[in-house]
Amino acid sequence: MKYNININQLALAGSKLDLMDCAILDYLVVYCNSKSPAIDHNRLIDKYGLIWTWISYQSIIDNNPLLRIKAKSVISERINRIARSGFIKIRFGNGRKLYILLTEKVDSLFFKSPKRVR
């Protein structure tokens, strides 16, 4: 279980995500960045060298009990909303396995973007 939920209100306040979406996004960021061999074993590297992380809907439910989500369909809807917001990309593998790719937009949760110099 993930013990803490960290939400950058400044970065996310302008998005269309609600608190539950943000908690799931926080979980996905931590999960996809994990160095655990068990998680690493379930990654795909596509033809462009992008690393996609497999995650089960049930693991999201089980590891976020405070969200009180019981159905895969609820997680699926929220994952799609997070993807539409641009923080992640999703793809499906064999057996409809869900794979997540974090995008560069995730960096905005941790770093202030430097201004470009012209």
Solvent accessible surface area in square Angstrom, and as a share of the most:
residue,aa,sasa,rsa
1,M,130,0.58
2,K,40,0.17
3,Y,183,0.70
4,N,99,0.51
5,I,67,0.34
6,N,103,0.53
7,I,53,0.27
8,N,53,0.27
9,Q,140,0.62
10,L,169,0.84
11,A,36,0.28
12,L,10,0.05
13,A,86,0.67
14,G,81,0.78
15,S,32,0.21
16,K,188,0.80
17,L,17,0.09
18,D,63,0.33
19,L,131,0.65
20,M,57,0.25
21,D,0,0.00
22,C,6,0.04
23,A,4,0.03
24,I,0,0.00
25,L,1,0.00
26,D,16,0.08
27,Y,14,0.05
28,L,0,0.00
29,V,7,0.04
30,V,77,0.44
31,Y,39,0.15
32,C,15,0.09
33,N,86,0.44
34,S,29,0.19
35,K,181,0.77
36,S,39,0.25
37,P,112,0.70
38,A,75,0.58
39,I,25,0.13
40,D,81,0.42
41,H,155,0.69
42,N,51,0.26
43,R,47,0.17
44,L,66,0.33
45,I,123,0.63
46,D,28,0.15
47,K,174,0.74
48,Y,162,0.62
49,G,47,0.45
50,L,78,0.39
51,I,92,0.47
52,W,21,0.07
53,T,3,0.02
54,W,61,0.21
55,I,0,0.00
56,S,33,0.21
57,Y,27,0.10
58,Q,100,0.45
59,S,24,0.16
60,I,0,0.00
61,I,21,0.11
62,D,86,0.45
63,N,33,0.17
64,N,9,0.05
65,P,74,0.46
66,L,123,0.61
67,L,23,0.11
68,R,172,0.63
69,I,13,0.07
70,K,174,0.74
71,A,44,0.34
72,K,118,0.50
73,S,79,0.51
74,V,59,0.34
75,I,1,0.00
76,S,32,0.21
77,E,103,0.46
78,R,34,0.12
79,I,3,0.01
80,N,53,0.27
81,R,58,0.21
82,I,0,0.00
83,A,25,0.19
84,R,176,0.64
85,S,23,0.15
86,G,29,0.28
87,F,2,0.01
88,I,2,0.01
89,K,112,0.47
90,I,46,0.23
91,R,90,0.33
92,F,79,0.33
93,G,23,0.22
94,N,140,0.72
95,G,78,0.75
96,R,161,0.59
97,K,89,0.38
98,L,3,0.01
99,Y,19,0.07
100,I,1,0.00
101,L,22,0.11
102,L,39,0.20
103,T,30,0.17
104,E,154,0.69
105,K,93,0.39
106,V,8,0.05
107,D,76,0.39
108,S,44,0.28
109,L,19,0.10
110,F,122,0.51
111,F,142,0.59
112,K,178,0.75
113,S,80,0.52
114,P,121,0.76
115,K,180,0.76
116,R,228,0.83
117,V,145,0.83
118,R,276,1.01
